[in-house]
Amino acid sequence: MSLLSCCRGAALSALLLFGLNGTSQAAEPVKVKVFVGSMFEIGKNTGDRAGEFQHWYERYWQTAEPIAVKGALNPVYCNTDGVCGSVLGMGKVSSSASMQAILLNPQLDLSQAYFLVTGVAGTPPSRGTIGEVNWATWVVDYDLGHRWAPEENKPGEPTFMPRKGYEAVRLFPMNPALVSWAMKLTADTPLKDSDSARAYRKRYPQEAAQRAPFVGTGTHMTGDTFFHGPGMSAQAQYIAKLYGADDYVITEMEAAAITLVIKRLQGSDRVMSLRGAVNFDQGNPNETTLQHLDPKPGETAGGFAETVENVELVGSRMVDHIVGHWDRWKDGVPALPAQ
């Protein structure tokens, strides 16, 4: 072979490798099996006080390189098993904007991915307790509707009315087969508790509020408003029942918006919402709602550290099962084994 032919061959190889525009060809996208979306982290991803993401990061991505995604609040991390995750941001707007950017990013192939929306939440003392972990059966938007002041209505009557035209964006049933799998795989997960959480529960007379942490299911109410007090809690339950959902058990700020984004781009049959309760949505009988919102030092709810760990302990069981049995899960939720 002549020197000229050799040089021409090398030049052609360089063009194929780097492209005519001088940039390297894009690598194959990461084939995502499960995507975990948390809403906030307190500090770093590891080594300090844990927020919603840290336990997930330490389990799956400590050696992963961050993938920058334009339009997302934070990088995405992926391991070699196809488990990816990111901190999406708090509230409906920030979290859904991040989710859409990630879904549309060519570096990631999420076409067969299962989505786990996860974080902390509040719960009504009549139905939940501090430290519990809850899988959504329904996700409902709390904000879309008409509201007015109680004094502008007849005493005791609802002060909320759904707004017409929002029927398709305010109510999302979670895939019941997926919820059944989640409970089958995680219901017996040993959960962490703390003395501070046990002491705080005793302030509430409701039997549910005094329970030790457990894994349960119910409706997750998504609202940008941190609503508090028995009146707002009753209104959330009213909305859930008005829409035909299960009992309201979790108040959070992101799941409905994230689910809508995923649904529009590729369907919502593979979406899961998992939350851990770190506070009650109202005060105990001996405090006003304002006192509950602004408690004195030492009177806040305990159990935050234990709850964020509980969420990962429960959720990772589901993640690991899906990834470990990918041949059965890649084409859709498999049938539950016969009892």
Disulfide bonds with the S-S distance in Angstrom:
Cys78-Cys84 2.07
